[in-house]
Amino acid sequence: MVDTHALLADLRAEQEELAALLDGLDAADWTRATPSPGWSIADQVAHLAFFDRSALTALTDADGFAKMIEAALADPEGYVDTAAAPLAALAPADLLAEWRRVSAALREALAEAPPGTRVPWFGPPMSVPSKATARLMETWAHGQDVVDTLGLTRTPTGRLRHIVHIALRARPYSYFAHGLPTPEAAVRVELTAPDGGLWRMGPDDAADAVRGDAEEFCLVLTRRRHVADTSLTTEGAAAREWLEVGQTYAGGPGEGRQPGQFPARTPNGRG
């Protein structure tokens, strides 16, 4: 059974870590282009604030969220960028304050949701743990874009385990997003955790496997690194294909990252 309290504590830690980094930036930094084409650091934070606010609305205002769904259906390609644009246009301090406000309110709403709550969403409804895990993954992934823009590194934490879990659950969707048939072969992962332990997930009897560093795995499956720039290894064609097409988030796969765009990394290491 999922420990929702611990999961929400991890979500808070992930959000607060990124907020602390953003708090130290000057106004010019917020306009810097990130590795996501067309997105500045302000756009990255606005995206997080928009979806945290959307999740909060889904939990607390059924009519308000229904209107959001109507708007999204009317403009499926441009809705998110259009809706997040007013946030991105805020002064950096105001944008950061708004993200902090809505993320804290969302955590509180998730903590107070009755057992068995299904959170409405732009796709299928989600359980409270799934929603919290998705928000943690998004915070970490977009935080990576900020870190990469600033030329910094982060110390990996055990919170990466949540991203590994969501990557495994989202594997079938990854193929759908690429217009490919869902593979029949299962894949297991054997990853070195930030504390040096070993995370084994997926079917024990799966012939296909991904092995290597947990942070590198999360970077590849959130499409923040190309697998060629990591030390990950695979056993079986299905495992290798997964690293090429896999993603942890809904929507199209986007451009991802190109081979050589970032220096090759050493396990748990710093490039």
Backbone torsions as a table, in degrees:
resi	resn	phi	psi	omega
1	MET	NA	137.7	-177.7
2	VAL	-72.6	133.6	174.4
3	ASP	-86.3	93.7	-175.0
4	THR	-62.6	-36.4	179.5
5	HIS	-61.1	-46.1	179.8
6	ALA	-66.6	-38.3	178.9
7	LEU	-63.0	-44.1	179.3
8	LEU	-68.1	-30.6	175.0
9	ALA	-65.7	-38.3	176.8
10	ASP	-67.7	-39.7	177.2
11	LEU	-61.1	-44.9	179.0
12	ARG	-60.8	-43.8	-179.1
13	ALA	-62.0	-41.1	179.7
14	GLU	-64.7	-43.6	-179.2
15	GLN	-68.6	-40.9	-178.3
16	GLU	-69.8	-32.7	177.5
17	GLU	-63.1	-45.0	178.7
18	LEU	-68.3	-41.1	179.8
19	ALA	-60.8	-38.9	179.1
20	ALA	-64.1	-38.7	176.9
21	LEU	-65.0	-45.8	-178.9
22	LEU	-64.4	-32.9	-177.6
23	ASP	-62.7	-23.1	-178.5
24	GLY	-92.9	2.5	-177.0
25	LEU	-86.9	151.1	172.3
26	ASP	-91.2	171.8	-173.1
27	ALA	-60.0	-36.0	-178.6
28	ALA	-65.1	-34.6	-179.9
29	ASP	-61.1	-36.0	-176.6
30	TRP	-65.8	-20.1	179.9
31	THR	-93.0	-3.6	-176.3
32	ARG	-67.9	140.8	179.1
33	ALA	-72.0	134.6	178.2
34	THR	-97.2	173.0	178.1
35	PRO	-62.7	-15.7	174.6
36	SER	-81.6	112.9	-173.7
37	PRO	-52.7	129.0	177.4
38	GLY	84.5	-1.3	-177.0
39	TRP	-111.7	129.2	171.0
40	SER	-90.1	175.7	173.9
41	ILE	-60.6	-38.8	177.4
42	ALA	-60.5	-40.2	178.5
43	ASP	-63.0	-39.5	179.6
44	GLN	-61.8	-44.7	-178.3
45	VAL	-71.5	-36.9	177.1
46	ALA	-62.5	-38.2	177.9
47	HIS	-61.8	-45.3	178.1
48	LEU	-63.1	-44.3	-178.9
49	ALA	-64.1	-40.0	-179.7
50	PHE	-62.6	-46.3	-176.7
51	PHE	-76.1	-29.7	172.3
52	ASP	-65.7	-41.3	177.8
53	ARG	-66.0	-38.4	178.6
54	SER	-63.3	-43.4	178.8
55	ALA	-64.3	-39.3	176.9
56	LEU	-62.8	-43.1	178.1
57	THR	-62.4	-42.2	179.9
58	ALA	-59.8	-34.3	-178.5
59	LEU	-81.5	-29.7	-168.1
60	THR	-119.3	-10.8	-174.7
61	ASP	-145.5	86.3	-175.5
62	ALA	-60.0	-42.4	-179.2
63	ASP	-66.8	-41.3	179.0
64	GLY	-63.3	-39.7	179.6
65	PHE	-71.5	-34.3	176.6
66	ALA	-59.2	-38.0	177.6
67	LYS	-66.9	-35.5	177.3
68	MET	-65.4	-39.8	178.1
69	ILE	-63.2	-42.1	178.5
70	GLU	-60.0	-44.4	-180.0
71	ALA	-65.4	-38.1	179.8
72	ALA	-67.4	-39.1	178.8
73	LEU	-68.2	-30.4	179.6
74	ALA	-73.8	-23.5	-179.3
75	ASP	-145.1	68.5	-173.1
76	PRO	-61.6	-29.6	-178.0
77	GLU	-83.8	-35.7	-172.4
78	GLY	-109.4	-2.8	-171.6
79	TYR	-58.6	-49.8	-174.0
80	VAL	-62.0	-49.1	-178.9
81	ASP	-62.8	-40.4	179.6
82	THR	-65.3	-43.5	-177.5
83	ALA	-69.6	-31.8	-179.0
84	ALA	-84.3	-14.9	-175.4
85	ALA	-56.5	-43.6	178.7
86	PRO	-61.3	-32.2	176.8
87	LEU	-68.2	-44.3	-179.4
88	ALA	-63.3	-25.3	-178.3
89	ALA	-82.0	-9.0	179.1
90	LEU	-66.9	156.7	170.6
91	ALA	-60.7	145.3	-176.2
92	PRO	-50.0	-45.6	-178.7
93	ALA	-63.1	-37.6	179.9
94	ASP	-70.9	-39.0	177.7
95	LEU	-64.1	-45.4	179.1
96	LEU	-62.4	-42.2	178.7
97	ALA	-63.2	-39.1	179.3
98	GLU	-67.4	-42.0	178.3
99	TRP	-63.1	-44.0	178.5
100	ARG	-59.4	-40.7	-178.4
101	ARG	-64.5	-51.1	-175.3
102	VAL	-71.9	-32.9	179.0
103	SER	-67.9	-39.0	177.4
104	ALA	-66.5	-41.5	178.8
105	ALA	-65.0	-37.3	178.1
106	LEU	-65.1	-44.4	179.1
107	ARG	-59.8	-40.6	179.5
108	GLU	-65.1	-42.8	179.7
109	ALA	-65.0	-39.1	177.6
110	LEU	-65.7	-39.6	180.0
111	ALA	-66.1	-32.2	-176.5
112	GLU	-91.6	-5.9	-178.5
113	ALA	-64.8	135.9	179.4
114	PRO	-61.4	151.7	176.5
115	PRO	-54.2	139.0	179.2
116	GLY	84.9	1.1	179.5
117	THR	-58.7	136.4	172.5
118	ARG	-111.1	122.6	-176.2
119	VAL	-87.4	118.7	176.8
120	PRO	-59.3	149.9	179.8
121	TRP	-151.0	179.4	179.5
122	PHE	-71.1	-20.3	170.5
123	GLY	-112.7	-146.9	178.3
124	PRO	-62.6	149.2	175.1
125	PRO	-58.2	153.5	-175.9
126	MET	-124.3	149.2	172.3
127	SER	-71.5	164.4	178.3
128	VAL	-59.9	-47.5	177.6
129	PRO	-60.6	-39.2	179.5
130	SER	-64.9	-40.2	178.9
131	LYS	-65.2	-43.8	179.1
132	ALA	-63.2	-40.8	179.0
133	THR	-64.7	-40.9	179.1
134	ALA	-63.3	-40.8	179.7
135	ARG	-68.9	-35.7	176.2
136	LEU	-64.0	-45.5	179.9
137	MET	-60.2	-45.4	-179.3
138	GLU	-63.6	-41.5	179.2
139	THR	-61.4	-44.5	-179.9
140	TRP	-65.3	-43.8	-176.4
141	ALA	-66.3	-47.8	179.2
142	HIS	-71.3	-28.6	172.6
143	GLY	-63.1	-35.1	177.3
144	GLN	-63.2	-38.5	176.8
145	ASP	-61.1	-40.3	178.6
146	VAL	-65.2	-47.0	-179.5
147	VAL	-60.0	-44.2	179.7
148	ASP	-63.2	-39.6	179.8
149	THR	-61.3	-38.5	-176.3
150	LEU	-87.0	-4.0	-179.9
151	GLY	71.2	29.5	-178.5
152	LEU	-105.0	175.6	172.2
153	THR	-130.2	159.7	177.1
154	ARG	-119.5	149.8	172.9
155	THR	-82.2	118.5	-178.6
156	PRO	-65.7	149.8	-178.7
157	THR	-128.3	171.6	177.0
158	GLY	-64.9	-10.3	176.9
159	ARG	-65.1	-18.0	176.8
160	LEU	-60.0	-24.2	-179.6
161	ARG	-57.6	-35.9	178.9
162	HIS	-64.5	-36.7	-178.8
163	ILE	-71.9	-36.1	175.1
164	VAL	-61.8	-43.6	178.8
165	HIS	-59.3	-46.8	-177.1
166	ILE	-68.4	-31.7	177.2
167	ALA	-62.8	-42.1	178.5
168	LEU	-65.2	-43.5	-178.9
169	ARG	-67.3	-32.8	-175.8
170	ALA	-87.0	1.0	-176.5
171	ARG	-55.7	-46.9	178.3
172	PRO	-60.2	-38.8	-179.5
173	TYR	-64.3	-33.5	179.8
174	SER	-55.6	-40.6	-179.3
175	TYR	-71.6	-39.1	176.9
176	PHE	-59.9	-43.0	-178.8
177	ALA	-62.7	-26.7	178.9
178	HIS	-95.8	4.4	-178.7
179	GLY	70.0	29.4	-178.1
180	LEU	-111.8	153.0	176.7
181	PRO	-68.1	146.8	178.4
182	THR	-66.7	128.7	-178.1
183	PRO	-70.6	149.5	177.5
184	GLU	-85.0	-31.2	-175.8
185	ALA	-72.4	132.2	174.8
186	ALA	-80.3	159.2	178.2
187	VAL	-133.5	136.2	173.5
188	ARG	-109.1	158.7	177.0
189	VAL	-122.0	143.0	176.0
190	GLU	-131.7	102.5	-168.3
191	LEU	-124.1	139.9	175.4
192	THR	-78.5	120.0	-177.3
193	ALA	-77.1	162.6	179.1
194	PRO	-57.0	-28.8	179.9
195	ASP	-88.2	5.8	179.0
196	GLY	93.4	-8.7	177.4
197	GLY	-74.5	-178.8	-179.0
198	LEU	-119.4	127.3	174.5
199	TRP	-100.0	121.1	175.2
200	ARG	-114.2	119.4	-178.8
201	MET	-138.4	155.6	-176.0
202	GLY	93.7	171.6	-176.6
203	PRO	-60.9	129.1	-179.7
204	ASP	-62.5	-28.4	-176.2
205	ASP	-93.8	8.1	-179.9
206	ALA	-66.8	133.1	179.4
207	ALA	-73.7	-28.9	-179.1
208	ASP	-93.4	143.1	-176.7
209	ALA	-149.3	150.9	169.8
210	VAL	-115.1	132.4	-179.6
211	ARG	-130.6	148.8	176.4
212	GLY	146.2	-152.3	-175.2
213	ASP	-85.7	134.3	-176.5
214	ALA	-62.5	-39.9	-179.4
215	GLU	-65.2	-42.6	178.2
216	GLU	-62.0	-41.0	177.9
217	PHE	-58.8	-45.8	-179.3
218	CYS	-66.4	-36.9	177.2
219	LEU	-62.5	-41.1	-179.7
220	VAL	-70.4	-44.6	-175.1
221	LEU	-75.9	-19.1	170.2
222	THR	-91.1	4.2	177.7
223	ARG	61.4	36.7	175.0
224	ARG	-99.8	-7.3	173.3
225	ARG	-144.6	148.0	172.0
226	HIS	-82.7	140.8	-175.9
227	VAL	-59.4	-26.5	-179.8
228	ALA	-64.9	-20.2	-179.0
229	ASP	-99.1	21.0	178.2
230	THR	-126.8	173.0	177.3
231	SER	-101.0	13.1	179.7
232	LEU	-62.3	142.8	175.7
233	THR	-122.2	156.1	-178.8
234	THR	-131.0	156.0	173.0
235	GLU	-128.0	112.6	-179.8
236	GLY	101.7	148.8	-176.9
237	ALA	-65.6	-36.0	-178.4
238	ALA	-65.1	-37.5	179.1
239	ALA	-66.5	-44.0	180.0
240	ARG	-64.2	-42.1	-179.9
241	GLU	-63.2	-38.7	179.9
242	TRP	-58.6	-43.1	-180.0
243	LEU	-66.5	-22.1	-179.9
244	GLU	-84.4	-32.2	-175.1
245	VAL	-115.7	-8.4	-172.3
246	GLY	-65.8	149.3	173.6
247	GLN	-152.9	155.6	-176.6
248	THR	-104.3	-1.9	-171.5
249	TYR	-122.3	159.0	178.1
250	ALA	-77.9	163.2	-179.9
251	GLY	93.8	-175.2	-179.1
252	GLY	-68.0	160.3	-176.7
253	PRO	-71.6	-20.4	-177.3
254	GLY	71.5	-172.0	-176.4
255	GLU	-80.9	-21.2	-177.2
256	GLY	64.4	-155.0	179.7
257	ARG	-121.3	151.8	-176.9
258	GLN	-95.5	151.9	175.5
259	PRO	-56.4	133.8	179.1
260	GLY	82.4	-1.3	-179.8
261	GLN	-65.4	-31.6	176.5
262	PHE	-127.6	153.4	178.1
263	PRO	-59.7	144.4	175.4
264	ALA	-60.3	143.4	-175.3
265	ARG	-102.6	154.5	170.1
266	THR	-98.6	152.3	-176.9
267	PRO	-52.6	132.9	-178.1
268	ASN	53.9	17.1	-165.1
269	GLY	-116.2	-178.7	-166.9
270	ARG	-110.9	59.5	172.0
271	GLY	71.4	NA	NA
